[in-house]
Amino acid sequence: MKFEKTTQYKTDDGIVFNLSQITLMDSDRGRLRELHFGEAKHAHYQVNSMVVDIIKI
């Protein structure tokens, strides 16, 4: 797994989004649960689960 870049966007309403570009290889499949999204704070587990569901390699 390689984090290419993270970009932050802010809406006019003050909502902040972080967009992370990640490069995954087939061998990374078993390590998806190791991804850490610090910006999610207490919702880290929910964000991680969503990413794992979306990235079905």
PyRosetta script that sets phi, psi and omega in degrees:
from pyrosetta import init, pose_from_sequence

init()
pose = pose_from_sequence("MKFEKTTQYKTDDGIVFNLSQITLMDSDRGRLRELHFGEAKHAHYQVNSMVVDIIKI")
pose.set_psi(1, 137.8)
pose.set_omega(1, 178.9)
pose.set_phi(2, -139.3)
pose.set_psi(2, 121.3)
pose.set_omega(2, 174.8)
pose.set_phi(3, -79.0)
pose.set_psi(3, 115.5)
pose.set_omega(3, -179.4)
pose.set_phi(4, -78.1)
pose.set_psi(4, -52.4)
pose.set_omega(4, 178.7)
pose.set_phi(5, -165.4)
pose.set_psi(5, 160.0)
pose.set_omega(5, 174.2)
pose.set_phi(6, -128.3)
pose.set_psi(6, 130.5)
pose.set_omega(6, -179.9)
pose.set_phi(7, -120.6)
pose.set_psi(7, 139.7)
pose.set_omega(7, -179.0)
pose.set_phi(8, -109.5)
pose.set_psi(8, 133.5)
pose.set_omega(8, 177.9)
pose.set_phi(9, -121.0)
pose.set_psi(9, 142.0)
pose.set_omega(9, 178.7)
pose.set_phi(10, -126.4)
pose.set_psi(10, 129.5)
pose.set_omega(10, 179.5)
pose.set_phi(11, -82.4)
pose.set_psi(11, 168.6)
pose.set_omega(11, 176.6)
pose.set_phi(12, -64.0)
pose.set_psi(12, -22.2)
pose.set_omega(12, 179.3)
pose.set_phi(13, -86.2)
pose.set_psi(13, 0.1)
pose.set_omega(13, 178.4)
pose.set_phi(14, 89.6)
pose.set_psi(14, 7.8)
pose.set_omega(14, 177.7)
pose.set_phi(15, -82.1)
pose.set_psi(15, 131.9)
pose.set_omega(15, -176.8)
pose.set_phi(16, -109.3)
pose.set_psi(16, 130.4)
pose.set_omega(16, 177.4)
pose.set_phi(17, -117.9)
pose.set_psi(17, 138.4)
pose.set_omega(17, 173.1)
pose.set_phi(18, -112.2)
pose.set_psi(18, 126.3)
pose.set_omega(18, 179.4)
pose.set_phi(19, -111.4)
pose.set_psi(19, 117.4)
pose.set_omega(19, -178.8)
pose.set_phi(20, -108.9)
pose.set_psi(20, 131.8)
pose.set_omega(20, 175.9)
pose.set_phi(21, -101.2)
pose.set_psi(21, 122.2)
pose.set_omega(21, -175.7)
pose.set_phi(22, -124.9)
pose.set_psi(22, 135.7)
pose.set_omega(22, 174.4)
pose.set_phi(23, -100.4)
pose.set_psi(23, 123.5)
pose.set_omega(23, -179.5)
pose.set_phi(24, -117.3)
pose.set_psi(24, 143.0)
pose.set_omega(24, 174.6)
pose.set_phi(25, -109.7)
pose.set_psi(25, 162.6)
pose.set_omega(25, 178.4)
pose.set_phi(26, -55.0)
pose.set_psi(26, -34.8)
pose.set_omega(26, -178.2)
pose.set_phi(27, -70.8)
pose.set_psi(27, -11.4)
pose.set_omega(27, -179.7)
pose.set_phi(28, -84.6)
pose.set_psi(28, -5.7)
pose.set_omega(28, -175.0)
pose.set_phi(29, -51.2)
pose.set_psi(29, -46.3)
pose.set_omega(29, -177.8)
pose.set_phi(30, -73.7)
pose.set_psi(30, -9.7)
pose.set_omega(30, -176.4)
pose.set_phi(31, -106.0)
pose.set_psi(31, 6.2)
pose.set_omega(31, -176.8)
pose.set_phi(32, -59.3)
pose.set_psi(32, -33.2)
pose.set_omega(32, 179.9)
pose.set_phi(33, -69.2)
pose.set_psi(33, -12.5)
pose.set_omega(33, 179.1)
pose.set_phi(34, -82.7)
pose.set_psi(34, -10.7)
pose.set_omega(34, 178.8)
pose.set_phi(35, -59.7)
pose.set_psi(35, 138.4)
pose.set_omega(35, -180.0)
pose.set_phi(36, -125.6)
pose.set_psi(36, 124.1)
pose.set_omega(36, 177.9)
pose.set_phi(37, -111.7)
pose.set_psi(37, 89.6)
pose.set_omega(37, -175.6)
pose.set_phi(38, -60.4)
pose.set_psi(38, -29.4)
pose.set_omega(38, -179.5)
pose.set_phi(39, -64.8)
pose.set_psi(39, -23.0)
pose.set_omega(39, -177.2)
pose.set_phi(40, -76.4)
pose.set_psi(40, -16.1)
pose.set_omega(40, -179.8)
pose.set_phi(41, 50.8)
pose.set_psi(41, -115.6)
pose.set_omega(41, -176.0)
pose.set_phi(42, -70.7)
pose.set_psi(42, -18.9)
pose.set_omega(42, -179.0)
pose.set_phi(43, -92.6)
pose.set_psi(43, 14.1)
pose.set_omega(43, -177.0)
pose.set_phi(44, -53.2)
pose.set_psi(44, -45.6)
pose.set_omega(44, -177.2)
pose.set_phi(45, -63.3)
pose.set_psi(45, -40.8)
pose.set_omega(45, 179.9)
pose.set_phi(46, -65.8)
pose.set_psi(46, -41.6)
pose.set_omega(46, 178.0)
pose.set_phi(47, -64.6)
pose.set_psi(47, -44.0)
pose.set_omega(47, 179.6)
pose.set_phi(48, -60.9)
pose.set_psi(48, -44.2)
pose.set_omega(48, 179.4)
pose.set_phi(49, -62.5)
pose.set_psi(49, -39.3)
pose.set_omega(49, 179.1)
pose.set_phi(50, -65.3)
pose.set_psi(50, -42.1)
pose.set_omega(50, 178.6)
pose.set_phi(51, -62.6)
pose.set_psi(51, -44.3)
pose.set_omega(51, 179.7)
pose.set_phi(52, -61.8)
pose.set_psi(52, -40.6)
pose.set_omega(52, 179.0)
pose.set_phi(53, -66.2)
pose.set_psi(53, -37.9)
pose.set_omega(53, -177.6)
pose.set_phi(54, -73.2)
pose.set_psi(54, -36.9)
pose.set_omega(54, -173.1)
pose.set_phi(55, -93.6)
pose.set_psi(55, 49.9)
pose.set_omega(55, 178.4)
pose.set_phi(56, -70.7)
pose.set_psi(56, 100.3)
pose.set_omega(56, -176.3)
pose.set_phi(57, -74.6)
pose.dump_pdb("model.pdb")
